[in-house]
């Protein structure tokens, strides 16, 4: 059973969510709140696994609420599903690893998908408890990248990324069939990616090891990573030892 708190200052929105949650048997609502201070107090008292959190509430916004909860290093932070009528907070929400972002008005099917994602994350956390510390640490890395593209909010699974290249103040994320240009630095993006899956092979390139076919030395002595589709990514000498170590220890 997933114990949840519903926090929303709009009475009708809160009632609608509570009504929809009645059809989610794995979720038990342990309380509801209408202000930021009430939310902090109730979450501290009940320690739920999940909070449905409206972004804008009287007193403080949702990010202030989370900051107040996180200020206690011993407090077990719940999973967060944001509920809001505005999409402009989505990128910030996923930067703090929110499980989902529900845009009002949302349907019962959309809510069910959010609950499924929460269930998966909780199961993953339980599984990590039985693994080694190094394996459990992988949960800190992003499983998807969220960004705006041509007026849409895209949720891109990192597993679909083949390689990433730097272009001045941007990075280009390349999948099998499309590319996306993000205003981001390679260093910040690299921090979000699991190093067991993604490897920096050049100052301007990161590759997904799942799609690496071979590493070869060209006629001019320069090294290149060859992807499964035949595409070559230049590899600088300073990064060559990293992929060699991976290959010898795999």
N, C-alpha and C positions, 0 to 999 in steps of 0.2 A: 504494500500500500504506500502511495506517495502522499505525504502530508503537505498541504499547500496553504498559502496565504494569498488572498486576493486584495490588492491595494489599488483603489481607483476613487478619485473624488467625485466622479459623476455617478449618481445613484442608479440611473437607468442602465448605464454601461456595466456597472458592477453587478446589478441584478441579472442582466442578460448573460454575463459570463458565468455566474453561479448557476443559472438555469442550464446552460450548455454543459457545465461540468457534471451535472447529474447523470449525463449519459456516458461519462467516463468512469467506469467502476474502479479503476486503479487509482483514482485521485480522491483523496478525502480532504475537504476544505476545513481547516482548523480555526479559521478566523478571517474577518474582512476588516479593512480599514479605509479611511477617507482622507487622511493627512499623512504627511511625511513622518511627523513625530510619532503618531500612532503606529505607523508601519514599523519603525525602528523598535519601538517598545514591544509590539506583538511578536515580531520575528525573534527578538532576543529571548522572549519568554517561552515561545513554542518550539523554536529551532526546527522549522520545517525544512523539507528537502527541496521545496520549490516555492517561488514567489512569482505570481502574475503581477507585474509592476507597471502602473501607468507612468509615463515619463514626466508629465507635468501635474504636480499636486501643490496645494497650499503650503507655503513655508519653505520647502526645498524641492528640487527636482529629484528624479530617480537616481541620478549619479551621485548626488549628495547623500542620499539614503544609503547607497552601497558603500560610499566612502566612510560613513559613520559606522556601519557594521564591520567593515574591514579594519577599522582602527583598533579593534580588539584582536590581537594576533592569535588568541586561543579560540576564537569563535568560529564554528564550522559554517562557512558561507553556503547559502542555499543556491541552487540553480535558478537562473532568472529567465523568464519569458516576458519581454516587454509588450505592453499593449498601449497603442497610441493611434491618434488620427493623423500623425505627421510622419513622413518618411525621412525627414532631414536628420533624424537622430540615429539612423540605422548603422551608419559606418562606425560611429562612436560606440554604439551598443555592442557590436561584434568585436571591437577592439578590446573590450573587457570580457570577452568570451560569453556573451549571452547565448543561451541555447536557441532562442528564436525571437522573432520580431513580428508581432501580429498587428496589422494595420486595420483599424476600425473602419467600417463594420466588417468583421470576419465571420466566416461560416463555421458550422459544426465540423465540417470536413477539415478545414484549415486548423481548427483547434486540435482536432484529433492528431493531425500530423505533428503539431508542436508537442503534444503529450507523448507521442511515440519517440520523438527525439530526446525528450527528457528521460524516458525509460531506458533508452539505449545508453545515454551518458551515465546513468546511475548503475546500470549493469556493468559498464566498462570500468567504472570506479571500483566496484566490488571485485572485478577480475584483477585489477591492478594490485589489490591488497594481497593477492596470492602469488604475485610475480616478484621478480627481483627489483631492487630499487631502480636499476637502469631502465628496465622495461616500463615501470610505473611512471618514470619521468617523461615518457613519450606523450602522455596525455596533456602536457603543458603546451604542446605545439598545435598550431592551427590545423583543423581538418578541412577547412574551406576558407576562401577569401571572399569578402563581401565588398563590392564597390559599385559606384554608379557608372552607367555607360549609356549614352544617348537617351537619357531620361528614364532609364530602368535601373532597378537595383538587382544586381546579379549575385548569385550564390555559387561560386565556382569551387568544386571539390579539388583540393590540392593534388589528389591522385591522378587527375586528368591533365595536369600540367606536364609538358614534356621538357621545356627549358625556359629560362628567363634571361632576357638580355637588357643591359643598361643602355638608355638613350638620353644623354644629357641629364635633365632633372626628372626623368621618367624611367619606368621599367616596362618592358614589353613581355607580357605573359603569353606563352605559345602553347596551345593544345593541339590535338590532331587536326582540327578543322578550322580553327580561328585564332586570332590574336587580340589581346586587349592591352591598351596603353594606360598605365596608372601613374599618377604623380606620387612617387615613392622612391626611397633610396634602396639600393641593393643590400646595404648593411641591415637596415630595419627589416626588410623582407626576409633576409636570411635568418634572422633571429626567430622568426615565427615558424620556420620550416624544420621538420624533423631531420637532423643530420644523418640519420640512418637511411633516409630516402632521397634527400637532396644534397648535392655536393657542389661547392664553388670550384670551378675549374679555371676561372679567369677572373680578372678584376671586373670584367663586364658580363660574366656568364655564370649561371647556375643551371645544372642539369638534374633531371629526375633519373635516378639510377635504374628505375624499372624500364626505362626506354633506351638505355645505353647498350649498344650492340658490341662495340669494341673501342679500344684506344690504340691508335696507330701513330707511327712516326712517319711524317711525310719526307719527300726527297730532299727538301731543304733543311731537314733536321728538326723542324717544328712538330710538336705533337698536336693531335686533334682527337676529340671524342666523336665517335660516329654513332648516331641514333639509329633505331630500328628502321626508320624510313629512309635511311641513307644520308640524312643531313649531317654535315660536319660542323662541330663547334670547336673553335680554337682553344687550346689548352696551354696556359703559360707554364714555364718551367717551375715557378715557385709553387704551383699547385699540383705538379705531376706526382710528387711523393705521396700526396694525400690519397689519390685514387689507387696508387700502387699498394699502399698499406691496406686499403679496403679489399682489394682483389686477393692479396696474399692471406688475409685473415677471414675471408668469406668461406 
